[in-house]
Amino acid sequence: MAAEMVLSHRVPHKVLSEADLEEVAQRKPPAKPSLRGCLRKTRCSASTAKSLLFRFLPFLHWLPRYPVKDWLLGDIASGFSVGIMHLPQGLAYALLAGLPPVTGLYSSFYPVFLYFFFGTSRHNSVEVLVLTLDSLPTPCLSPGPFAVISVMIGSLTDSLMPSEKFLESVNINGTNITMVNEEQRDAARVELVATITVLTGIFQVALGLLQFGFVVTYLSDPLVRGYTTAASVHVLISQLKNVFGLSLNEHSGPLSLFMTFIEICQKLPDTNVGTLVTAIIAMVAIFIVKELNHKFAAKLPMPIPIELVTIIISTGISYGVNLNAKFGISVVGNIPSGLKPPVVPNVSYFGQVAGNAFAIAVVGYAICISLGKIFALKHGYKVDSNQELIALGLCNFLGGFFQCFAISCSMSRSLVQESTGGNSQVAGVIASLVILVTILKIGELFRDLPKAILAAIIIVNLKGMFKQFNDLRVLWKSNRVDLMVWIVTFVATLMLNLDIGLGASVVFGLLTVIFRTQLPHYSILGRIADTDVYRDVAEYQMAQEVPGVKIFCSSSTLYFANVELYAEALKKKSGINVDRLIEKKKKALKKLKKQQKKAEKEKAKRQKVLPHCRRPLWTPSLPQHAEDRVNGPGVAVIELSGAEDSAPPKPTLRTLGLPQPGFHAIILDFSPVNFVDTVSIKILKNIFRDFREIEVDVFVASCPVPVLAQLEQGNFFSSAITKHCFFPSVHDAVIHISRERHQASVSTQP
C-alpha cells in the first residue's frame, strides 16, 4: 500500500496500455497509397505548372520584386569585386586541372551567368534557392572554379590523357627531338573534361529531381574537412613543379602523390632560380596584402585585388624583360579571344569516367551546400538542398557544352561578395560580365603571364584549407570517433588518391555509425523521488530502482546487428543468469515428470493388489523426510490431492526448489528505438519467452507508434504477447505493475 501511495503521483491519473489507448484515442488505420491518389498528385494544372516553373527558375519569382534603389549599387560593387577575383583564380585553377588557361575563364563565366537563372542561395559562389524577407533573394554564393574540384579533374586528365600519349618527333636543325604536341594534348583533355563536366551535371540534376539531396549527409563534416585538407596537400604538391620550374613525369593512381613528391626532391638540383624567385616574391606579396585585407576589412570599402594586381604587374615585367627567353621562366602562352560555339561531348568516355564524375558531383555539391548552410545560419534563412543540387547540376551540364570544367563554391569569393554589399544573384551577373569582357578583349594580353604567379596564387589561397588542421585539437577534446574519421579520411585521400580515397572514407564513416549502434550504452533506470522522471542509477545518486522492477534502456535503436547484444546486456544487467536458470528448471521438470510417472505406476500396482477396495478421493502427503527418501533431496513433488479429475497445480521455481529472481517485472524503455526488423522482432519474442519462463513479466514503455506498427506487421503480437504489455511511458508501466501487485497481494489475503 505504501508503494502504491509513493508511485501514484500527487494527482492520480488513469493508466492506459497501448491497447486501451488505441480505443480511447481512436487510432486511425495506416493510409495505404493508391494509384488514383498518386495520379491525382501528378495531375497537371495551371497552378502546378506555375509552381514548377518558379521552382526551377527562381529568378521569375524574385526579379519582378527586385528593389533597384536599395540593392543595385551594392550588387554592382560586389559583382565587380568578385569578377576581379575570378580572373586570376580562373587562370590558376585551369592550370591546376591540367587545361589551357582560357577554360578557366570559360568556367568563371558560363556557370556564374547560368546560376542567375537557376540558383537560389544568397552568399554562395554557386547557390541555393532562398527566398527570405518579402520573398526576395539574398546575397548569393559565388560559383566558379574551386581548387579541390580542379585537382580531382587534374588527376583524371593526368591518368587518362598523359603527355606521353602525345609525343612526336620534331626535326630541329637536322636533329630529331621528341616533344609533346601540346596543342593535341590540350584539345584531347578539353574534350575529356567537357564530357566529365556534362556527366557530373547529369548526376547532380538526376539526384536533385529524385529528391536525393540528402545523399550529402553521408559526407559528415569531419569527413569533408579531412578530405578537403588532404586535397589541399594534393594541390600543393602538384604546384611545386611550377614553383621550382621543374619538368616532371605524370603519376596517377594510389601513392601517386608520394611518387610525385619523391621525384620533385630528386630534381631539386635542376631548379630554375628565376622561376623560384618569381614565385616566392609573388607568394609573399599576396600573403601580406591578404592579411592586411583581413585586418582592415571594416575600414576598406573593398578588399585590395592583390591577385589581379600581381598578374598585371608580373605580365608587364615578363613581357618587357622577356623572362621566358632570358631566364627560361615558363609562361601561360596563347589565350584565344572570343567565345567558342557549343560542342557535343564525346559520350564514348562515359563508361571510363562515370565513377569519377559521380565523386566530383557529390564532393562539389557537399562543399557548396556546406558553405550555403554556413551563410544561411548566419543570416537566418533556409537552404533548399534539392534545388541547389539541380541548380549546380544545370550549371555544370550546360557549361560542359562550352568547354567548362566542373565548378563548385568558393569560400573566399563568397565572403568577398557578402562583405562588399552583394544582395542577390545580380552580383553574379555583374561578375560574369567582367569575365566576358576579359575573354573577348583582354585575355590575350596575359599570354606572357608566368605560370609561377598562378602557382603562387593557388598556394596562398590554400591557407584556409590548411587551417583545418586545427580540427585535430578540437576533435581530440570533443569527439574521438569524429577525430578518427578525419584522420582516416585524410590519410586515405593522400595514399589512395582523391577518387578511391573518397569512397574509402565514406565506407569508414558509415562503419563508425554501425559500430556505435552495436556498442551503445546500456543502463538500468531508477526513479527520481517525487517525480515521474527515470534516470540511470549508475549516473544519478538520487535515482532509486523501483522495488521488484528492473527498467532497462539502450541508447540505440534495435536491428539485426545489435539486437542479440541487446538481449545479452539485458540478461547481464538483470543480475541473474537467465539461461542457466531456465536450464535448471527444465532439468527439474524432467526429473519431476519421471517421479510422477513412477508414482503413477506404484499407484496402479496398489490398485491391482486391492481391486475390491474403494478408491479414496484424496491422498495424504508424505512427511518431508519420507518424501526425500522417495524423490531425493532438492526437488519437490506436486501431489495429486483431491479429486482425480482436477488439474495439478503448475510447477513454480519455488515448488521446484530453484532460486527465484529478486524482481518480478522488467520494463524495456523503447524511447530510443526508431525501427525494428524481422530479426529484432524474433529476439524480442525470445526475451518475453525466456523471462516468463523464470516468472518475470516483461513490459515495453515509450514505444513510438511507427515501431508499434512495424511490430504488428511482423506478427509480434499473439495471445501470449498483447498490447496490454505496452505503455506510453515508463511511469505508466511502473504504476500498472504496482497496482497489479497490490491487487494480487490483497486477493491472496484470507
ZAMARGU-4260 file (C-alpha; in steps of 0.2 Angstrom, whole numbers, plus 5000, padded with zeros to 4 digits):
<rodrens>
0) 5000/5000/5000 | 5014/5012/5004 | 5022/5008/4987 | 5006/5012/4979 | 5005/5029/4988
5) 5023/5033/4983 | 5021/5028/4965 | 5005/5037/4962 | 5008/5055/4959 | 5000/5069/4968
10) 4986/5069/4955 | 4982/5051/4951 | 4979/5048/4933 | 4972/5034/4923 | 4985/5022/4917
15) 4982/5016/4899 | 4991/5002/4890 | 4993/5004/4871 | 4978/4993/4868 | 4967/5004/4879
20) 4975/5020/4871 | 4970/5014/4854 | 4952/5013/4859 | 4952/5029/4869 | 4961/5040/4856
25) 4954/5031/4841 | 4970/5027/4832 | 4967/5029/4813 | 4972/5014/4802 | 4988/5017/4792
30) 4984/5025/4775 | 4988/5014/4760 | 4994/5023/4744 | 4983/5021/4730 | 4986/5023/4711
35) 4972/5035/4710 | 4979/5046/4724 | 4996/5046/4715 | 4989/5051/4699 | 4979/5065/4707
40) 4996/5072/4714 | 5004/5071/4697 | 4989/5078/4688 | 4995/5094/4678 | 4986/5110/4681
45) 4990/5129/4679 | 4994/5131/4697 | 5005/5116/4697 | 5014/5121/4681 | 5017/5139/4688
50) 5024/5131/4704 | 5036/5120/4695 | 5041/5135/4684 | 5045/5146/4699 | 5054/5132/4707
55) 5066/5128/4693 | 5068/5146/4688 | 5068/5155/4704 | 5073/5172/4696 | 5055/5173/4689
60) 5049/5175/4707 | 5061/5187/4714 | 5067/5198/4699 | 5050/5207/4697 | 5051/5212/4716
65) 5070/5217/4715 | 5072/5233/4725 | 5083/5243/4712 | 5086/5258/4723 | 5091/5248/4738
70) 5101/5234/4731 | 5108/5238/4713 | 5123/5248/4718 | 5128/5235/4731 | 5127/5221/4719
75) 5137/5231/4705 | 5151/5234/4718 | 5150/5216/4724 | 5150/5209/4707 | 5164/5219/4701
80) 5175/5214/4716 | 5171/5195/4713 | 5174/5197/4695 | 5191/5203/4698 | 5194/5188/4709
85) 5188/5176/4696 | 5200/5182/4683 | 5217/5176/4692 | 5208/5161/4700 | 5201/5155/4684
90) 5218/5155/4676 | 5226/5147/4691 | 5213/5133/4693 | 5214/5129/4674 | 5232/5126/4677
95) 5228/5115/4692 | 5216/5105/4681 | 5229/5102/4668 | 5219/5113/4655 | 5223/5128/4644
100) 5220/5144/4654 | 5206/5150/4644 | 5195/5136/4650 | 5197/5143/4667 | 5189/5159/4661
105) 5175/5150/4652 | 5172/5141/4669 | 5171/5158/4678 | 5159/5165/4665 | 5146/5152/4659
110) 5141/5144/4676 | 5141/5160/4685 | 5129/5168/4672 | 5118/5152/4672 | 5117/5152/4691
115) 5107/5168/4689 | 5093/5159/4682 | 5093/5143/4692 | 5102/5147/4709 | 5093/5150/4725
120) 5105/5155/4739 | 5112/5171/4744 | 5130/5171/4748 | 5137/5156/4739 | 5148/5157/4723
125) 5136/5143/4717 | 5120/5144/4727 | 5103/5138/4734 | 5085/5144/4732 | 5082/5155/4746
130) 5068/5167/4747 | 5068/5177/4763 | 5060/5194/4768 | 5047/5200/4756 | 5051/5185/4745
135) 5067/5192/4739 | 5083/5183/4736 | 5098/5186/4747 | 5116/5188/4743 | 5122/5173/4734
140) 5136/5161/4735 | 5149/5164/4721 | 5150/5149/4709 | 5166/5145/4699 | 5181/5135/4699
145) 5187/5128/4715 | 5204/5121/4720 | 5198/5104/4726 | 5187/5100/4711 | 5201/5106/4699
150) 5214/5095/4707 | 5201/5080/4706 | 5200/5084/4687 | 5218/5086/4685 | 5222/5069/4692
155) 5210/5062/4680 | 5217/5071/4665 | 5234/5065/4670 | 5229/5047/4671 | 5218/5046/4655
160) 5227/5059/4644 | 5245/5059/4650 | 5258/5069/4640 | 5267/5053/4635 | 5252/5049/4623
165) 5256/5065/4613 | 5275/5063/4610 | 5281/5066/4592 | 5297/5068/4584 | 5302/5085/4578
170) 5317/5089/4566 | 5326/5105/4573 | 5342/5110/4563 | 5344/5092/4557 | 5341/5084/4574
175) 5326/5074/4579 | 5319/5079/4595 | 5305/5070/4604 | 5292/5083/4610 | 5275/5084/4617
180) 5262/5090/4605 | 5254/5102/4617 | 5240/5108/4605 | 5234/5090/4603 | 5236/5086/4621
185) 5226/5101/4627 | 5212/5098/4614 | 5210/5080/4620 | 5210/5085/4638 | 5197/5098/4635
190) 5186/5086/4626 | 5188/5073/4640 | 5185/5086/4654 | 5170/5093/4645 | 5162/5076/4645
195) 5166/5074/4663 | 5158/5090/4667 | 5142/5086/4657 | 5141/5069/4666 | 5144/5077/4683
200) 5129/5089/4679 | 5118/5074/4674 | 5121/5066/4690 | 5118/5081/4700 | 5102/5085/4691
205) 5096/5067/4692 | 5099/5067/4711 | 5090/5083/4714 | 5075/5078/4704 | 5074/5062/4714
210) 5075/5072/4730 | 5092/5064/4734 | 5099/5080/4741 | 5101/5070/4757 | 5115/5060/4749
215) 5127/5073/4755 | 5123/5069/4773 | 5133/5053/4771 | 5148/5065/4770 | 5150/5071/4788
220) 5158/5087/4792 | 5174/5079/4799 | 5175/5068/4783 | 5173/5084/4771 | 5185/5094/4781
225) 5198/5079/4781 | 5195/5076/4763 | 5197/5095/4758 | 5213/5096/4769 | 5221/5081/4760
230) 5215/5088/4743 | 5224/5104/4748 | 5240/5094/4750 | 5237/5086/4733 | 5235/5104/4726
235) 5251/5110/4735 | 5262/5095/4729 | 5255/5097/4711 | 5260/5116/4710 | 5278/5113/4717
240) 5284/5109/4699 | 5278/5127/4694 | 5286/5135/4709 | 5303/5126/4706 | 5302/5126/4687
245) 5304/5108/4685 | 5298/5096/4672 | 5290/5080/4680 | 5283/5064/4674 | 5264/5062/4677
250) 5259/5050/4690 | 5242/5043/4694 | 5233/5030/4705 | 5237/5026/4723 | 5253/5033/4730
255) 5255/5045/4715 | 5256/5060/4727 | 5271/5052/4736 | 5279/5047/4719 | 5277/5065/4713
260) 5285/5072/4729 | 5300/5060/4728 | 5303/5065/4710 | 5302/5083/4715 | 5315/5080/4729
265) 5326/5071/4716 | 5326/5085/4704 | 5328/5100/4716 | 5346/5102/4709 | 5338/5107/4692
270) 5328/5121/4700 | 5325/5136/4689 | 5331/5150/4700 | 5321/5164/4691 | 5305/5154/4692
275) 5308/5151/4711 | 5312/5169/4715 | 5297/5175/4705 | 5285/5163/4714 | 5292/5167/4732
280) 5291/5186/4728 | 5273/5184/4722 | 5268/5172/4737 | 5275/5185/4750 | 5266/5200/4742
285) 5249/5191/4740 | 5250/5184/4758 | 5255/5201/4766 | 5241/5210/4757 | 5228/5197/4760
290) 5232/5198/4779 | 5230/5217/4778 | 5213/5215/4769 | 5208/5204/4783 | 5214/5215/4797
295) 5207/5231/4790 | 5191/5223/4782 | 5180/5235/4792 | 5189/5251/4785 | 5191/5246/4767
300) 5177/5248/4755 | 5183/5233/4746 | 5197/5221/4748 | 5213/5226/4738 | 5213/5215/4722
305) 5231/5209/4725 | 5229/5194/4714 | 5224/5204/4699 | 5237/5217/4703 | 5250/5204/4704
310) 5246/5196/4687 | 5245/5213/4679 | 5262/5218/4685 | 5271/5201/4683 | 5264/5200/4665
315) 5271/5218/4661 | 5288/5213/4668 | 5288/5196/4659 | 5283/5205/4643 | 5296/5219/4645
320) 5311/5209/4651 | 5306/5193/4641 | 5308/5182/4656 | 5304/5166/4645 | 5318/5168/4633
325) 5331/5175/4645 | 5328/5165/4661 | 5318/5150/4655 | 5303/5155/4665 | 5288/5146/4659
330) 5273/5157/4654 | 5255/5154/4651 | 5256/5155/4632 | 5242/5159/4619 | 5225/5164/4626
335) 5212/5164/4612 | 5200/5178/4612 | 5181/5176/4609 | 5168/5163/4614 | 5168/5146/4605
340) 5152/5138/4599 | 5145/5123/4610 | 5152/5106/4606 | 5143/5090/4610 | 5153/5079/4622
345) 5161/5063/4617 | 5149/5050/4625 | 5162/5036/4622 | 5171/5042/4638 | 5155/5040/4649
350) 5160/5022/4654 | 5178/5027/4659 | 5174/5042/4669 | 5157/5038/4677 | 5164/5034/4694
355) 5175/5050/4694 | 5161/5061/4688 | 5149/5054/4702 | 5163/5058/4715 | 5165/5075/4708
360) 5146/5078/4708 | 5145/5073/4727 | 5160/5082/4733 | 5156/5098/4723 | 5139/5098/4730
365) 5144/5094/4748 | 5156/5109/4748 | 5143/5121/4740 | 5129/5116/4752 | 5141/5117/4767
370) 5145/5135/4763 | 5127/5138/4759 | 5122/5132/4776 | 5135/5142/4785 | 5128/5158/4777
375) 5110/5153/4780 | 5114/5151/4798 | 5122/5167/4799 | 5109/5177/4790 | 5093/5167/4796
380) 5087/5159/4780 | 5084/5141/4774 | 5093/5132/4760 | 5084/5120/4748 | 5096/5106/4746
385) 5087/5098/4731 | 5085/5114/4722 | 5103/5119/4725 | 5108/5102/4718 | 5098/5105/4702
390) 5105/5122/4700 | 5123/5116/4702 | 5120/5102/4690 | 5112/5113/4677 | 5127/5125/4678
395) 5139/5110/4675 | 5128/5101/4662 | 5126/5117/4651 | 5144/5123/4655 | 5151/5107/4648
400) 5145/5110/4631 | 5155/5126/4631 | 5172/5118/4637 | 5170/5122/4655 | 5176/5111/4669
405) 5166/5106/4684 | 5163/5120/4697 | 5158/5122/4715 | 5158/5136/4728 | 5172/5146/4734
410) 5173/5152/4752 | 5184/5167/4748 | 5174/5174/4734 | 5158/5171/4744 | 5165/5181/4758
415) 5170/5195/4747 | 5153/5195/4739 | 5145/5196/4756 | 5157/5209/4763 | 5156/5221/4748
420) 5137/5223/4749 | 5131/5209/4737 | 5112/5206/4739 | 5106/5194/4726 | 5111/5184/4710
425) 5113/5201/4701 | 5130/5202/4708 | 5134/5185/4700 | 5129/5193/4683 | 5140/5208/4685
430) 5155/5196/4689 | 5151/5186/4674 | 5151/5201/4663 | 5168/5206/4670 | 5175/5189/4664
435) 5166/5191/4647 | 5175/5207/4644 | 5191/5198/4648 | 5188/5184/4637 | 5183/5195/4622
440) 5196/5208/4623 | 5209/5207/4637 | 5213/5188/4639 | 5226/5188/4625 | 5236/5201/4634
445) 5240/5188/4648 | 5250/5176/4636 | 5266/5182/4645 | 5260/5178/4662 | 5272/5167/4672
450) 5265/5150/4677 | 5274/5153/4694 | 5262/5168/4698 | 5247/5157/4695 | 5255/5143/4706
455) 5258/5157/4720 | 5240/5162/4719 | 5234/5144/4721 | 5246/5140/4736 | 5242/5156/4745
460) 5223/5153/4743 | 5226/5136/4752 | 5229/5144/4768 | 5211/5142/4774 | 5211/5124/4770
465) 5227/5121/4780 | 5219/5130/4795 | 5208/5114/4796 | 5222/5105/4804 | 5216/5114/4820
470) 5201/5102/4819 | 5213/5089/4826 | 5215/5098/4843 | 5196/5102/4844 | 5190/5084/4839
475) 5203/5077/4852 | 5194/5086/4866 | 5176/5084/4859 | 5174/5068/4849 | 5187/5054/4847
480) 5176/5045/4834 | 5175/5060/4823 | 5194/5063/4825 | 5196/5045/4819 | 5185/5049/4804
485) 5195/5065/4800 | 5212/5056/4801 | 5207/5041/4791 | 5199/5052/4778 | 5215/5062/4777
490) 5227/5048/4776 | 5216/5038/4764 | 5215/5053/4752 | 5233/5056/4752 | 5238/5037/4749
495) 5224/5031/4738 | 5221/5047/4728 | 5206/5058/4728 | 5193/5046/4720 | 5197/5030/4729
500) 5201/5039/4745 | 5183/5047/4745 | 5175/5030/4743 | 5186/5023/4757 | 5182/5037/4768
505) 5163/5036/4766 | 5164/5017/4769 | 5174/5020/4785 | 5162/5034/4791 | 5147/5023/4789
510) 5156/5009/4798 | 5159/5020/4813 | 5140/5023/4814 | 5137/5004/4813 | 5150/5001/4827
515) 5142/5014/4838 | 5125/5006/4836 | 5132/4989/4840 | 5140/4996/4856 | 5128/5008/4864
520) 5126/5012/4882 | 5115/5000/4892 | 5108/5006/4909 | 5096/5002/4922 | 5084/5016/4926
525) 5078/5022/4943 | 5065/5034/4948 | 5069/5052/4955 | 5059/5054/4971 | 5043/5064/4969
530) 5044/5064/4950 | 5040/5053/4936 | 5057/5055/4929 | 5068/5040/4927 | 5087/5040/4925
535) 5102/5029/4925 | 5105/5023/4943 | 5124/5022/4939 | 5125/5041/4935 | 5112/5049/4946
540) 5113/5047/4965 | 5095/5051/4968 | 5089/5039/4956 | 5082/5023/4965 | 5077/5007/4957
545) 5058/5003/4959 | 5057/4988/4971 | 5054/4972/4961 | 5055/4981/4945 | 5070/4982/4933
550) 5069/4996/4920 | 5081/4993/4906 | 5086/5006/4892 | 5098/5006/4877 | 5105/5022/4869
555) 5102/5014/4852 | 5089/5008/4841 | 5086/4989/4838 | 5091/4980/4822 | 5099/4964/4816
560) 5117/4970/4820 | 5114/4974/4838 | 5098/4965/4845 | 5107/4950/4851 | 5119/4961/4860
565) 5104/4970/4867 | 5097/4953/4874 | 5113/4948/4882 | 5115/4965/4890 | 5098/4964/4897
570) 5101/4947/4905 | 5118/4953/4912 | 5110/4969/4919 | 5096/4959/4927 | 5109/4952/4939
575) 5104/4933/4936 | 5110/4920/4924 | 5093/4918/4915 | 5099/4904/4903 | 5106/4894/4917
580) 5091/4896/4927 | 5080/4890/4913 | 5091/4875/4910 | 5089/4871/4929 | 5071/4872/4928
585) 5070/4861/4913 | 5080/4848/4921 | 5069/4849/4937 | 5053/4847/4927 | 5061/4832/4918
590) 5065/4825/4935 | 5048/4829/4942 | 5040/4821/4927 | 5049/4805/4930 | 5045/4805/4948
595) 5026/4807/4944 | 5027/4793/4932 | 5035/4782/4945 | 5021/4787/4957 | 5008/4783/4945
600) 5015/4766/4942 | 5016/4762/4960 | 4998/4768/4962 | 4992/4757/4948 | 5001/4742/4957
605) 4992/4746/4973 | 4975/4747/4964 | 4979/4729/4957 | 4983/4722/4974 | 4967/4729/4981
610) 4955/4728/4967 | 4939/4727/4978 | 4944/4742/4989 | 4935/4758/4985 | 4947/4771/4978
615) 4950/4786/4990 | 4946/4804/4984 | 4962/4811/4991 | 4980/4805/4995 | 4988/4811/5011
620) 5005/4819/5009 | 5021/4810/5015 | 5031/4818/5028 | 5046/4828/5021 | 5059/4815/5027
625) 5050/4801/5019 | 5047/4812/5003 | 5066/4815/5002 | 5069/4796/5003 | 5057/4793/4989
630) 5061/4808/4977 | 5078/4813/4983 | 5083/4830/4991 | 5081/4847/4982 | 5066/4843/4971
635) 5048/4845/4977 | 5034/4833/4970 | 5017/4840/4967 | 5004/4829/4975 | 4989/4824/4966
640) 4977/4828/4980 | 4958/4829/4979 | 4948/4823/4965 | 4956/4814/4951 | 4949/4824/4938
645) 4956/4841/4945 | 4971/4848/4936 | 4988/4848/4946 | 4995/4865/4950 | 5008/4872/4938
650) 5026/4869/4945 | 5035/4885/4950 | 5053/4890/4954 | 5048/4889/4972 | 5040/4872/4972
655) 5054/4865/4961 | 5067/4871/4974 | 5075/4883/4962 | 5082/4901/4966 | 5069/4915/4962
660) 5074/4932/4954 | 5074/4947/4965 | 5062/4956/4954 | 5045/4951/4946 | 5044/4963/4931
665) 5055/4970/4918 | 5051/4986/4908 | 5060/4989/4892 | 5062/5008/4888 | 5059/5009/4869
670) 5061/5028/4868 | 5077/5027/4858 | 5070/5014/4846 | 5065/5021/4829 | 5063/5005/4819
675) 5064/4986/4821 | 5067/4972/4808 | 5062/4954/4807 | 5077/4948/4817 | 5074/4960/4831
680) 5056/4955/4832 | 5061/4937/4834 | 5074/4941/4848 | 5061/4952/4857 | 5049/4937/4857
685) 5063/4926/4864 | 5066/4939/4878 | 5047/4938/4883 | 5048/4919/4882 | 5064/4917/4892
690) 5059/4929/4906 | 5041/4922/4908 | 5050/4905/4910 | 5058/4912/4926 | 5041/4920/4931
695) 5046/4938/4927 | 5033/4949/4917 | 5040/4959/4903 | 5033/4976/4898 | 5038/4989/4885
700) 5037/5008/4888 | 5038/5023/4877 | 5037/5013/4860 | 5035/5025/4846 | 5019/5022/4835
705) 5028/5018/4819 | 5038/5005/4829 | 5022/4998/4835 | 5015/4997/4818 | 5031/4988/4812
710) 5028/4975/4827 | 5011/4972/4821 | 5016/4969/4803 | 5029/4957/4809 | 5017/4947/4818
715) 5024/4951/4835 | 5008/4951/4845 | 4999/4935/4850 | 4989/4928/4864 | 5004/4927/4875
720) 5011/4945/4870 | 4997/4958/4868 | 4997/4977/4868 | 4992/4977/4886 | 5010/4974/4889
725) 5014/4991/4881 | 5013/5008/4889 | 5015/5026/4883 | 5028/5030/4897 | 5039/5021/4909
730) 5030/5029/4924 | 5013/5022/4917 | 5021/5005/4916 | 5028/5006/4934 | 5011/5012/4941
735) 5002/4997/4932 | 5014/4985/4939 | 5012/4992/4956 | 4993/4991/4956 | 4993/4974/4949
740) 5005/4968/4963 | 4994/4977/4976 | 4978/4969/4970 | 4987/4951/4969 | 4993/4953/4987
745) 4975/4958/4993 | 4967/4944/4984 | 4978/4931/4992 | 4975/4938/5010 | 4962/4927/5020
</rodrens>
